[in-house]
Amino acid sequence: MDALDRVVKPKTKRAKRFLEKREPKLNENTKNAMLIKGGNANLTVTEVLKDIYAVKKPFAVLYKRKNITRPFEDQTTLEFFSKKSDCSLFLFGSHNKKRPNNLIIGRMFDYHVLDMIELGVEKFVSLKDIKNSKCPEGTKPMLIFAGDVFDVNEEYRRLKSLLIDFFRGPTVPSIRLAGLEYVLHFTAVDGKIYMRSYKVLLKKSGCKIPRIELEEMGPSLDLVMRRTHLASDDLYKLSLKQPKGLKPKMFFNISHDVLGGS
Amino acid sequence: MAAVRVEAVLAAAEEQEAEKRRSITVEKELELEYDLGNLLAVDRNPPPAAALRGAGPRREALLQALARDNTQLLVSRLWELPAERAGGAGGPLVAQLPEPTFRLPREKPPPKPRPPTRWEQFARLKGIRRKKKTSLVWDEQAKEWRRRWGYRRAGGDPSRAWLAEVPAGADPEEDQFARLRREKRERVARNELNRLRNLARAHRAGSAVPAAPLHPTGHQDRDELRRVARVARVSTASLGRFQPRLPKESAEPPSRNSGKKRRFEPLLGNLAAERSRQLELLRDMGSKKPVLDITRAVNKQLRQEEAEAAAANKGKKQSKRGKRGRRQQRPGRSGKKSGARRQPQQKKAAGGGTGAGRRKKA
């Protein structure tokens, strides 16, 4: 897009700050995710997108309108959106007879598609179907991956990396121990991936470390892996490269509170 | 009797401890891998596939039990981190997380350092360092400390200057105030133009603009146009050898190695040049005087170090070594280039093709 490539000279301080937020930095911002509906998204897929948006708020944008595009064939639309909204993660939902309840999860590097994995949703239980208390918005989730296939299979390994990237949230130097309320558990078994979200209840045990009880909360998905579009090895290595002058983080007295604030 | 009772008491105490610990211990075949910076745990144990095959609430219960075990292990690890009470004694318990270890790809490529501006290049070459200026200057007229520039500056408000001297060689009819105003406007415009040029250069260098469009866009500068003209010239069937030239264009044909960094002379070329090169080499090897001039080499090294230091420490005080180095340099400056150039010639084992190449450039 020529309009986006032209150098914009900021005329106000606010515009300058906006541009500075988007330029490449040593310590990067938290990755934003964009949740897009395809031309033929059905109710299930829309619900999935809405739930993932609720989990990933405020680091996500949910596009309301349907976008008729096919990510595996043409990636320019996705790249345009990514440049416009400065999002490097995306989740695209669509539905057709051949690929029912399709979700394409992917990430970008330098506003170009790096990895894309297509997942089929076999079973979905939404946030509102499970009637119990939820944890507050913006809580950093604990991530657990179970299953040896996540290390053996190359595609599963990339999927694990993608999922960590997607659900990780902001990187914080310290965390409030009582605020560890949310856990996302991924089990890979038999060619299927079960994603479950639980609310963590800390019960008294005899000693300092509390006993954990889990309560099913949040969205639960049964996924099956379909097509993949993984980046070549050298592009992936290039994207992993960290600059040498990575300074230690400067904020020492901000703790990650339950509300996501400091 | 007493011994038995003591043992019984100890055993009971141990039982109690084990009972307490039982609620938080989890048995696993393989240990989990933890990345506490990301609150991540990876369980490598193969899950019970047969049990999970049947759909329904049993599967959910099994998944939940597995999740509970794994979460217990992760939380135990997190609780073992060094923790403190934030915000005084009554505040929440906060643990210091380590750096995340799981390598994730970046969002954008790491930023490239911006290229130096024209002045910065010149200053580095000359070894000029920034002088730290005081923010306040003594104003003799007002007898107080005033700002260097801005509101109420030392030296009075320039817009209210009521006297403008006519300089020696100027036209007596000319309006001096208008001239001063015009010159200021020109200076400001030139400054702005240079700033934008530096910005454009930095932006172009950073984004590595691929091949420039071959049609003129009106926004290209001299170097780009020259490059584009060269590409256009060479894109003919005879590689630009018979293209008519513009009146001011240089008349030499492009060399065969214009794009490459290293030049290799043709094997059977200039016999006379080759002979003279070999004789020169023999003469240098046979002479008693050392080819490397120590003083000049040292001066060159000092100047280089000083220029680097100047670039690195922009606001710091000038070091004594800088002055001394610069003082030493002056007498040997003119001959430095030849002295320095002799060094790589000595180092090269062959001394053949590349030596001739270098000398041709000189």
Interface residues (C-beta under 8 A of the other chain):
Chain A: V7 E23 P24 K25 L26 E28 N29 K31 S88 R107 M108 F109 D110 Y111 L114 K140 P141 M142 L143 I144 F145 A146 G147 D148 F150 D151 K160 S161 I164 D165 R168 T171 V172 P173 S174 I175 R176 L177 A178 G179 L180 V183 H185 T187 A188 V189 D190 Y194 R196 Y198 V200 L202 S205 G206 C207 K208 I209 P210 R211 I212 E213 L214 E216 Y236 L238 S239 L240 K241 Q242 P243 N253 S255 D257
Chain B: Q16 E17 E19 K20 R21 S23 I24 G37 N38 L39 L40 A41 V42 D43 R44 N45 P46 P47 A49 L52 R53 E60 L63 Q64 L66 A67 R68 N70 T71 Q72 L74 V75 S76 L78 W79 E80 A83 A86 P92 L93 V94 A95 Q96 L97 P100 F102 R103 L104 P105 R106 E107 K108 P109 P110 P111 A200 H203
